[in-house]
């Protein structure tokens, strides 16, 4: 599995409430992304950063999602993102009481 961490600067005018509304607005688009197991929205209002942490089944799925068009969409919506890819050899899922490897 692959974990992708996406981080971008946010405007000084974005409050926690407004950012949450923007996240909810886009949340349904992630329900049918090929190979995406989970997405967590993240925010650090104090330091003016936000983004997401994604778990994909493969690097191919992750790279397919984060193509040039997706990066441009994030850039237009917020700012140019930093995108980092990590292998996730083991995941602890306490909700399902599973160790996934």
Helices and strands as residue ranges (DSSP letters): E 2-9, H 16-27, G 28-30, E 36-44, E 49-56, H 59-65, H 68-77, E 82-87, E 91-93, E 98-100
